[in-house]
Amino acid sequence: MKKVLVTGGAGYIGSVLVRILLDNHYHVTVLDKLSFGGESIVELLNHPNFVFVKGDVRDETILHKVMPGIDYIAHLAAIVGDPACAKEPELTKSINLDGAKLVYNIANKHNVKRFIFASTCSNYGKMDNSAGFVTETSPLAPVSLYAETKVEFEQFLLSQKANGATCIPTCLRFSTVYGLSPRLRFDLTVNEFTKELALGRELVIFGEQFWRPYCHVVDLSRSVLEVLNATSDKVAYEVFNVGDTSENYQKKMIVDEIQRLLPDAEISYVERNEDPRDYRVNFDKIARVLNFKITKTVPDGIAQVLQVVRDGFIKDPDSKVYSNI
């Protein structure tokens, strides 16, 4: 049984990924400092192939403690999202860069075979050609501290081949995430828009014409599994956009999908002609190399979130526990 260390395994994506790995017969160790609590993984403490270690990825002692015997690492631990990073820039640099480099370097010392990094399509910033698509070889133009740290750590990982490292890195540039997770978030575009309209509120949209790719949290997590299951020659020192080319949406297109289910929803649009991020992403590479296909679409995610809010699964959807800031 292969052993996987998931940093940030109690988070929005991590708590989904951990369950997928356990279901696919991996032994999973989670390293997380539980900034948002541990309810998302508490019942996994019953699982015979699950180990939890509370700690910070910047703590060298803890890293040396958890690393022996680990075959693979899925590195998700980070300050996530533009608002959270802007709020605490020094902490962001410390965790997203210094901590990430420390995890990789110690992994290399302990002969960990693979290192999968959860990066972001935000690295592309703004497209030069508004009618085109960006690919893994397109120029990177990060416009936020969050994306800057992701780009810098990607570059660090991809440079390790020249340094003779034995731990093989793969960078996964995740689309904008949505959907249901044990650590649910309502501060993400699809989830937030759906929640607000499901609660009967007016939704004000700024810059409805700008593009982003979207991918369900389950499918982003599945992409990590696909990399782990692939032969190393396919994924070594590679970068993959994670999503599906048909799932690029403008904000107005997302609202249109919600209105199919909530035709009386109140929406108003505020014109904004400048947005630092505007990109449509091509996902042919991950489909071709790893045969990766998504299983859920934005309309699927909207329907899920709508049911959760309407049926009262969440007592207080406005609670700060469902936000990263």
KEPADO-676942 format. One record per residue: z, x, y of N, C-alpha, C in turn; residue in three letters. Coordinates in steps of 0.02 Angstrom, whole numbers, padded with zeros to 5 digits, always signed. Example, Ala and Ser with C-alpha at 12.3 -4.5 7.8 and 13.67 -1.06 7.14 Angstrom:
<atoms>
+00390+00660-00284+00390+00615-00225+00390+00660-00165ALA
+00354+00642-00112+00357+00684-00053+00394+00645+00002SER
</atoms>
This chain:
<atoms>
+00000+00043-00060+00000+00000+00000+00000+00044+00062MET
-00052+00038+00104-00057+00077+00165-00006+00054+00216LYS
+00021+00102+00253+00072+00087+00303+00043+00091+00373LYS
+00053+00038+00411+00027+00034+00480+00085+00028+00528VAL
+00084+00069+00580+00131+00063+00635+00097+00025+00692LEU
+00127-00031+00713+00100-00069+00769+00148-00062+00828VAL
+00127-00026+00879+00168-00023+00940+00154-00085+00981THR
+00206-00114+01009+00197-00177+01046+00185-00236+01000GLY
+00212-00232+00939+00198-00283+00888+00231-00350+00899GLY
+00276-00355+00949+00307-00420+00964+00270-00456+01020ALA
+00216-00426+01045+00180-00454+01102+00131-00509+01084GLY
+00094-00531+01134+00047-00587+01127-00005-00573+01073TYR
-00037-00515+01075-00086-00497+01023-00050-00467+00962ILE
-00002-00425+00974+00032-00390+00920+00063-00435+00869GLY
+00094-00490+00891+00128-00534+00844+00079-00571+00799SER
+00017-00579+00822-00036-00608+00780-00062-00555+00732VAL
-00075-00495+00759-00101-00441+00719-00054-00424+00660LEU
+00010-00421+00673+00059-00404+00621+00054-00451+00562VAL
+00047-00515+00576+00042-00565+00522-00023-00557+00482ARG
-00077-00542+00518-00141-00531+00484-00137-00469+00438ILE
-00105-00417+00461-00098-00356+00421-00055-00370+00359LEU
+00000-00406+00368+00043-00422+00311+00005-00466+00260LEU
-00034-00513+00285-00073-00557+00241-00126-00517+00202ASP
-00146-00460+00230-00197-00419+00197-00166-00358+00161ASN
-00102-00365+00145-00067-00318+00100-00058-00249+00129HIS
-00046-00246+00194-00025-00185+00226+00051-00187+00234TYR
+00083-00129+00230+00153-00124+00250+00154-00111+00325HIS
+00194-00150+00361+00191-00148+00434+00259-00128+00463VAL
+00258-00078+00506+00315-00061+00548+00298-00077+00620THR
+00342-00113+00653+00332-00129+00724+00381-00088+00765VAL
+00355-00055+00817+00396-00021+00867+00387-00058+00932LEU
+00441-00086+00958+00436-00128+01018+00505-00127+01052ASP
+00506-00125+01118+00570-00125+01153+00593-00196+01171LYS
+00553-00246+01151+00571-00317+01158+00584-00337+01231LEU
+00540-00316+01275+00546-00335+01345+00544-00411+01355SER
+00508-00445+01310+00502-00518+01315+00538-00552+01257PHE
+00584-00517+01226+00620-00545+01170+00583-00534+01104GLY
+00616-00553+01049+00587-00542+00983+00577-00605+00943GLY
+00580-00664+00976+00571-00727+00939+00504-00730+00904GLU
+00454-00695+00930+00387-00698+00902+00382-00667+00833SER
+00429-00624+00815+00426-00591+00750+00491-00597+00710ILE
+00538-00638+00735+00605-00637+00704+00603-00656+00630VAL
+00562-00705+00610+00562-00725+00540+00529-00674+00495GLU
+00491-00628+00525+00460-00575+00484+00511-00526+00456LEU
+00571-00526+00483+00624-00484+00456+00640-00503+00384LEU
+00619-00563+00363+00626-00585+00293+00573-00554+00247ASN
+00520-00528+00276+00463-00505+00236+00477-00436+00205HIS
+00464-00428+00141+00481-00365+00108+00439-00306+00132PRO
+00381-00319+00163+00337-00264+00184+00337-00255+00260ASN
+00391-00279+00292+00395-00276+00365+00458-00238+00385PHE
+00450-00191+00432+00506-00153+00460+00502-00157+00536VAL
+00558-00169+00568+00560-00170+00641+00604-00113+00666PHE
+00579-00078+00716+00618-00026+00750+00615-00041+00825VAL
+00674-00050+00855+00676-00061+00927+00673+00006+00963LYS
+00626+00012+01008+00621+00075+01044+00562+00077+01092GLY
+00561+00128+01132+00511+00139+01184+00462+00192+01160ASP
+00398+00182+01174+00347+00230+01152+00353+00297+01188VAL
+00395+00301+01238+00406+00364+01274+00465+00404+01245ARG
+00496+00375+01194+00555+00407+01164+00533+00450+01105ASP
+00531+00515+01116+00505+00561+01066+00547+00560+01001GLU
+00612+00552+01008+00656+00551+00950+00640+00492+00904THR
+00630+00434+00934+00614+00374+00894+00546+00381+00862ILE
+00498+00409+00898+00431+00418+00870+00432+00463+00809LEU
+00470+00517+00812+00476+00561+00753+00512+00526+00696HIS
+00554+00478+00713+00591+00441+00661+00545+00392+00624LYS
+00501+00358+00661+00460+00305+00630+00395+00331+00600VAL
+00373+00390+00620+00306+00413+00602+00297+00437+00530MET
+00347+00468+00498+00335+00494+00430+00313+00439+00381PRO
+00259+00454+00345+00233+00407+00296+00183+00356+00323GLY
+00174+00354+00389+00127+00306+00419+00056+00331+00408ILE
+00013+00286+00385-00058+00303+00376-00100+00289+00438ASP
-00087+00231+00470-00128+00210+00527-00082+00185+00584TYR
-00108+00190+00645-00073+00162+00703-00119+00115+00740ILE
-00093+00057+00758-00126+00012+00805-00083+00013+00869ALA
-00110+00045+00921-00070+00056+00981-00086+00001+01033HIS
-00039-00047+01038-00046-00102+01085+00006-00098+01141LEU
+00059-00060+01132+00113-00059+01181+00087-00036+01249ALA
+00100-00078+01300+00076-00062+01368+00104-00114+01416ALA
+00103-00095+01480+00109-00146+01532+00040-00176+01538ILE
+00035-00242+01527-00031-00274+01517-00049-00319+01576VAL
-00110-00311+01600-00137-00355+01651-00130-00327+01721GLY
-00176-00345+01764-00178-00319+01833-00114-00335+01872ASP
-00090-00398+01873-00031-00414+01913+00032-00376+01891PRO
+00043-00372+01825+00103-00337+01800+00100-00263+01816ALA
+00041-00233+01811+00033-00161+01826+00041-00148+01900CYS
+00014-00192+01942+00020-00183+02014+00092-00189+02037ALA
+00131-00229+02001+00201-00240+02019+00243-00178+02006LYS
+00228-00141+01953+00267-00082+01935+00220-00024+01918GLU
+00189+00005+01969+00137+00056+01956+00163+00119+01921PRO
+00221+00143+01940+00247+00204+01909+00265+00193+01836GLU
+00295+00136+01821+00311+00119+01752+00247+00111+01711LEU
+00196+00082+01742+00132+00073+01708+00102+00140+01688THR
+00101+00188+01734+00074+00254+01718+00115+00288+01664LYS
+00181+00280+01668+00225+00311+01620+00215+00285+01549SER
+00208+00219+01543+00200+00189+01476+00127+00192+01453ILE
+00081+00170+01495+00012+00164+01475-00024+00231+01465ASN
+00001+00282+01499-00030+00348+01492+00015+00398+01457LEU
+00073+00413+01487+00117+00464+01458+00141+00443+01389ASP
+00162+00380+01383+00186+00355+01319+00132+00354+01267GLY
+00072+00331+01287+00016+00327+01239-00003+00397+01213ALA
-00005+00446+01259-00022+00514+01238+00031+00542+01191LYS
+00094+00527+01205+00148+00551+01162+00141+00521+01092LEU
+00127+00456+01088+00119+00424+01022+00063+00458+00983VAL
+00006+00470+01016-00050+00502+00981-00032+00573+00959TYR
-00003+00612+01003+00011+00682+00986+00061+00687+00928ASN
+00111+00644+00928+00159+00645+00873+00127+00619+00809ILE
+00084+00569+00815+00047+00545+00757+00006+00601+00725ALA
-00025+00640+00767-00066+00695+00743-00023+00747+00706ASN
+00037+00759+00732+00083+00807+00700+00106+00782+00631LYS
+00111+00716+00625+00135+00686+00562+00078+00667+00515HIS
+00019+00691+00529-00039+00680+00486-00058+00606+00477ASN
-00047+00567+00529-00072+00498+00529-00149+00501+00529VAL
-00180+00459+00487-00253+00465+00477-00294+00433+00533LYS
-00273+00374+00555-00313+00337+00604-00269+00314+00662ARG
-00300+00308+00721-00265+00284+00781-00312+00235+00816PHE
-00293+00171+00817-00334+00120+00849-00302+00100+00915ILE
-00341+00106+00968-00315+00094+01035-00342+00028+01062PHE
-00297-00015+01085-00316-00078+01116-00333-00066+01189ALA
-00397-00058+01203-00421-00048+01271-00446-00116+01298SER
-00488-00114+01349-00508-00176+01383-00578-00172+01412THR
-00612-00229+01412-00677-00234+01445-00670-00232+01521CYS
-00609-00237+01547-00598-00229+01619-00619-00160+01643SER
-00626-00114+01597-00649-00047+01614-00717-00047+01650ASN
-00757-00099+01638-00824-00101+01667-00824-00121+01741TYR
-00771-00154+01763-00765-00171+01834-00816-00222+01857GLY
-00868-00198+01891-00919-00243+01918-00988-00217+01897LYS
-01029-00263+01870-01096-00244+01847-01141-00223+01905MET
-01182-00173+01894-01233-00156+01943-01288-00208+01944ASP
-01306-00232+01885-01359-00282+01878-01328-00349+01859ASN
-01326-00394+01907-01292-00458+01896-01327-00502+01844SER
-01388-00484+01827-01425-00523+01777-01421-00492+01707ALA
-01389-00434+01702-01389-00398+01639-01323-00402+01602GLY
-01316-00357+01553-01255-00352+01513-01235-00278+01509PHE
-01170-00266+01506-01146-00199+01496-01135-00186+01421VAL
-01143-00123+01401-01131-00103+01332-01081-00045+01332THR
-01065-00021+01273-01017+00033+01267-01038+00096+01303GLU
-01102+00104+01317-01126+00164+01352-01135+00154+01427THR
-01120+00094+01451-01127+00081+01523-01074+00119+01562SER
-01087+00133+01626-01037+00168+01667-00973+00127+01672PRO
-00916+00161+01674-00852+00129+01682-00833+00131+01756LEU
-00809+00075+01781-00792+00070+01852-00727+00030+01860ALA
-00671+00057+01836-00608+00019+01839-00588+00006+01911PRO
-00565-00055+01924-00547-00073+01992-00473-00093+01996VAL
-00435-00080+01943-00363-00094+01944-00327-00037+01909SER
-00263-00032+01922-00223+00020+01889-00223+00009+01814LEU
-00219-00054+01793-00220-00070+01721-00282-00039+01687TYR
-00341-00053+01716-00402-00026+01687-00406+00050+01694ALA
-00382+00077+01750-00383+00150+01759-00344+00186+01704GLU
-00286+00158+01686-00247+00190+01632-00282+00185+01565THR
-00316+00129+01554-00353+00120+01491-00411+00170+01486LYS
-00447+00177+01541-00504+00224+01542-00480+00295+01531VAL
-00426+00314+01565-00402+00383+01559-00378+00398+01488GLU
-00344+00350+01456-00321+00362+01388-00378+00362+01339PHE
-00428+00321+01350-00489+00324+01309-00519+00394+01311GLU
-00525+00421+01371-00555+00487+01380-00513+00540+01345GLN
-00447+00533+01349-00402+00579+01313-00416+00576+01238PHE
-00419+00516+01210-00430+00509+01138-00497+00538+01116LEU
-00549+00523+01154-00616+00544+01133-00625+00620+01141LEU
-00580+00652+01178-00584+00724+01187-00548+00763+01132SER
-00512+00726+01089-00469+00760+01039-00509+00794+00984GLN
-00571+00773+00974-00613+00804+00923-00622+00878+00938LYS
-00632+00893+01001-00642+00962+01021-00579+01003+01013ALA
-00521+00969+01011-00457+01003+01004-00436+01012+00932ASN
-00479+00990+00886-00464+00999+00815-00414+00950+00787GLY
-00405+00893+00820-00358+00842+00796-00382+00813+00730ALA
-00335+00796+00688-00352+00765+00623-00343+00690+00622THR
-00306+00664+00671-00296+00591+00676-00356+00560+00711CYS
-00392+00518+00676-00456+00491+00701-00445+00431+00747ILE
-00466+00436+00810-00458+00379+00856-00519+00332+00858PRO
-00505+00269+00870-00556+00219+00884-00532+00177+00943THR
-00576+00165+00991-00558+00126+01050-00590+00058+01047CYS
-00549+00006+01051-00574-00063+01051-00566-00093+01121LEU
-00622-00106+01153-00620-00137+01219-00617-00213+01211ARG
-00557-00240+01217-00546-00311+01206-00575-00353+01263PHE
-00605-00410+01246-00622-00461+01295-00559-00492+01324SER
-00567-00532+01375-00510-00570+01401-00485-00618+01347THR
-00422-00615+01333-00394-00650+01275-00371-00720+01294VAL
-00369-00764+01244-00343-00831+01252-00320-00855+01183TYR
-00291-00915+01180-00273-00944+01116-00198-00944+01102GLY
-00180-00969+01044-00110-00977+01025-00084-00916+00989LEU
-00022-00900+01005+00011-00841+00977+00086-00857+00971SER
+00121-00824+00925+00194-00833+00923+00228-00813+00989PRO
+00197-00767+01027+00222-00750+01094+00171-00777+01145ARG
+00176-00843+01153+00125-00879+01192+00126-00859+01266LEU
+00066-00856+01295+00060-00842+01367+00017-00896+01399ARG
+00041-00919+01458+00003-00967+01498-00021-00936+01563PHE
-00020-00870+01567-00045-00836+01627-00112-00804+01614ASP
-00149-00830+01565-00216-00807+01548-00265-00863+01564LEU
-00324-00845+01588-00369-00894+01619-00379-00958+01578THR
-00402-00952+01516-00416-01012+01476-00352-01051+01464VAL
-00299-01017+01444-00236-01051+01430-00207-01084+01493ASN
-00210-01047+01549-00182-01073+01611-00220-01134+01636GLU
-00286-01129+01639-00326-01185+01663-00313-01247+01621PHE
-00312-01238+01555-00302-01295+01510-00233-01325+01519THR
-00183-01283+01523-00114-01307+01532-00108-01348+01597LYS
-00133-01321+01652-00126-01354+01716-00159-01423+01716GLU
-00219-01427+01688-00254-01491+01688-00224-01539+01637LEU
-00198-01512+01582-00165-01555+01532-00102-01587+01561ALA
-00070-01552+01609-00010-01579+01641-00027-01625+01700LEU
-00092-01638+01710-00113-01685+01762-00113-01657+01832GLY
-00115-01591+01838-00114-01560+01904-00185-01545+01928ARG
-00192-01539+01994-00256-01518+02021-00262-01442+02010GLU
-00321-01421+01991-00334-01350+01979-00379-01324+02034LEU
-00356-01271+02068-00396-01240+02121-00426-01175+02093VAL
-00492-01171+02095-00528-01114+02066-00557-01071+02121ILE
-00542-01006+02118-00569-00958+02167-00624-00918+02133PHE
-00683-00917+02165-00738-00876+02139-00761-00898+02071GLY
-00787-00960+02068-00804-00989+02002-00865-00957+01970GLU
-00902-00914+02007-00966-00889+01981-00961-00822+01946GLN
-00903-00791+01946-00898-00723+01918-00888-00725+01842PHE
-00918-00675+01809-00921-00674+01736-00865-00633+01704TRP
-00843-00655+01645-00799-00618+01600-00817-00636+01528ARG
-00805-00591+01481-00810-00609+01410-00741-00632+01387PRO
-00740-00680+01341-00677-00706+01314-00677-00702+01238TYR
-00617-00691+01210-00610-00687+01137-00541-00711+01117CYS
-00539-00751+01064-00476-00779+01039-00430-00724+01013HIS
-00365-00733+01023-00316-00684+01002-00320-00669+00927VAL
-00337-00718+00887-00345-00707+00815-00404-00660+00801VAL
-00459-00669+00836-00517-00627+00824-00508-00556+00851ASP
-00474-00549+00908-00459-00481+00931-00416-00445+00879LEU
-00368-00480+00851-00325-00450+00799-00365-00433+00737SER
-00411-00476+00718-00453-00464+00660-00496-00401+00668ARG
-00514-00385+00730-00556-00326+00741-00518-00262+00722SER
-00453-00262+00732-00413-00204+00711-00415-00197+00636VAL
-00409-00252+00601-00413-00251+00527-00481-00226+00504LEU
-00535-00247+00538-00602-00224+00520-00609-00148+00527GLU
-00579-00121+00580-00582-00048+00589-00543-00013+00534VAL
-00484-00039+00517-00444-00009+00464-00480-00010+00397LEU
-00517-00064+00385-00551-00071+00321-00617-00033+00318ASN
-00642-00011+00375-00707+00025+00377-00698+00098+00356ALA
-00751+00127+00331-00749+00199+00316-00745+00238+00381THR
-00714+00296+00378-00700+00333+00439-00764+00355+00476SER
-00818+00366+00440-00880+00388+00473-00908+00335+00520ASP
-00890+00272+00508-00915+00218+00552-00873+00211+00616LYS
-00811+00232+00614-00766+00217+00670-00737+00278+00705VAL
-00746+00338+00677-00717+00398+00705-00744+00412+00775ALA
-00700+00416+00824-00718+00432+00893-00769+00383+00922TYR
-00765+00321+00899-00810+00269+00923-00775+00221+00970GLU
-00815+00189+01012-00791+00136+01057-00828+00072+01039VAL
-00792+00018+01033-00822-00047+01018-00798-00099+01068PHE
-00845-00135+01099-00828-00196+01134-00810-00249+01081ASN
-00757-00287+01093-00736-00337+01044-00744-00407+01073VAL
-00788-00446+01041-00801-00514+01062-00869-00535+01034GLY
-00900-00582+01069-00965-00607+01049-01006-00619+01113ASP
-01069-00598+01112-01110-00601+01172-01117-00672+01199THR
-01115-00721+01155-01121-00791+01177-01058-00817+01211SER
-01003-00777+01210-00940-00799+01238-00925-00767+01306GLU
-00977-00752+01344-00969-00734+01415-00969-00798+01456ASN
-00919-00806+01498-00911-00868+01537-00897-00852+01610TYR
-00923-00896+01653-00899-00900+01722-00840-00949+01722GLN
-00798-00944+01774-00740-00989+01777-00761-01062+01776LYS
-00815-01077+01811-00837-01147+01814-00858-01172+01744LYS
-00887-01127+01704-00907-01146+01637-00846-01163+01593MET
-00792-01126+01603-00730-01141+01567-00704-01210+01587ILE
-00703-01223+01652-00680-01288+01677-00724-01344+01650VAL
-00788-01333+01647-00834-01383+01620-00816-01400+01548ASP
-00797-01349+01509-00777-01361+01440-00713-01401+01436GLU
-00666-01387+01480-00603-01425+01481-00616-01497+01500ILE
-00663-01508+01548-00677-01576+01570-00710-01619+01517GLN
-00739-01587+01466-00765-01626+01410-00709-01663+01375ARG
-00649-01633+01375-00591-01663+01343-00547-01700+01393LEU
-00551-01680+01456-00511-01712+01509-00557-01731+01566LEU
-00597-01784+01557-00648-01801+01607-00620-01820+01675PRO
-00557-01840+01678-00528-01860+01742-00491-01803+01777ASP
-00498-01743+01752-00463-01686+01781-00483-01674+01853ALA
-00435-01656+01894-00447-01643+01965-00458-01569+01976GLU
-00516-01551+02001-00532-01480+02012-00562-01472+02081ILE
-00541-01420+02116-00573-01403+02179-00590-01329+02177SER
-00645-01312+02211-00670-01243+02210-00665-01213+02279TYR
-00642-01150+02281-00638-01113+02344-00689-01056+02339VAL
-00734-01054+02387-00787-01004+02385-00758-00934+02394GLU
-00779-00889+02351-00760-00819+02358-00820-00778+02336ARG
-00849-00741+02381-00910-00705+02366-00898-00634+02342ASN
-00837-00611+02348-00821-00543+02325-00766-00547+02272GLU
-00780-00521+02215-00730-00513+02163-00740-00443+02135ASP
-00688-00403+02131-00697-00334+02108-00719-00330+02035PRO
-00707-00384+01997-00727-00384+01926-00778-00439+01914ARG
-00834-00419+01887-00888-00466+01872-00933-00432+01820ASP
-00925-00451+01758-00962-00417+01705-00975-00463+01646TYR
-01036-00458+01621-01055-00490+01557-01064-00434+01506ARG
-01037-00445+01447-01033-00391+01398-01074-00407+01336VAL
-01108-00356+01312-01146-00361+01249-01103-00335+01191ASN
-01102-00372+01136-01060-00355+01079-01100-00341+01015PHE
-01162-00319+01024-01205-00306+00965-01178-00250+00921ASP
-01146-00200+00952-01126-00140+00913-01075-00158+00859LYS
-01022-00195+00877-00970-00210+00828-00997-00257+00774ILE
-01045-00300+00792-01076-00343+00741-01118-00302+00694ALA
-01155-00254+00721-01200-00213+00680-01162-00163+00636ARG
-01115-00129+00665-01081-00074+00629-01027-00100+00582VAL
-00989-00150+00604-00932-00175+00565-00943-00245+00537LEU
-01001-00273+00552-01016-00342+00530-00963-00391+00555ASN
-00939-00378+00616-00886-00419+00645-00915-00482+00676PHE
-00886-00539+00658-00905-00603+00687-00843-00641+00707LYS
-00845-00674+00764-00788-00713+00786-00782-00777+00745ILE
-00722-00804+00741-00710-00866+00704-00691-00924+00750THR
-00677-00909+00813-00657-00960+00860-00692-00949+00927LYS
-00704-01004+00963-00738-01001+01027-00692-01029+01082THR
-00713-01020+01144-00673-01045+01201-00659-01120+01194VAL
-00708-01162+01176-00691-01233+01166-00637-01244+01112PRO
-00638-01204+01060-00586-01208+01008-00517-01193+01039ASP
-00514-01141+01078-00451-01121+01110-00426-01174+01158GLY
-00472-01203+01196-00453-01256+01243-00422-01315+01206ILE
-00453-01335+01151-00428-01391+01112-00358-01376+01084ALA
-00347-01314+01062-00282-01295+01036-00228-01299+01090GLN
-00241-01268+01147-00191-01267+01201-00178-01338+01226VAL
-00231-01379+01231-00222-01448+01252-00176-01486+01204LEU
-00185-01477+01139-00142-01510+01091-00069-01487+01098GLN
-00059-01422+01106+00008-01395+01111+00045-01424+01171VAL
+00010-01430+01228+00041-01457+01289+00051-01532+01283VAL
-00001-01567+01262+00003-01640+01257+00056-01664+01208ARG
+00059-01631+01150+00104-01654+01097+00176-01629+01105ASP
+00188-01590+01157+00256-01569+01171+00283-01513+01127GLY
+00237-01471+01101+00261-01413+01064+00304-01368+01108PHE
+00287-01364+01172+00322-01322+01219+00361-01367+01268ILE
+00427-01359+01269+00468-01402+01312+00455-01390+01386LYS
+00447-01326+01404+00437-01310+01475+00380-01260+01481ASP
+00318-01285+01483+00260-01240+01487+00260-01196+01550PRO
+00298-01216+01602+00300-01178+01664+00351-01121+01663ASP
+00388-01115+01608+00440-01063+01603+00409-00994+01610SER
+00447-00949+01642+00423-00880+01651+00417-00842+01586LYS
+00446-00867+01532+00440-00832+01467+00369-00832+01443VAL
+00327-00876+01471+00256-00879+01449+00210-00841+01497TYR
+00240-00793+01533+00201-00752+01579+00221-00679+01572SER
+00176-00634+01590+00192-00562+01589+00221-00537+01653ASN
+00227-00581+01703+00257-00559+01767+00312-00608+01787ILE
</atoms>
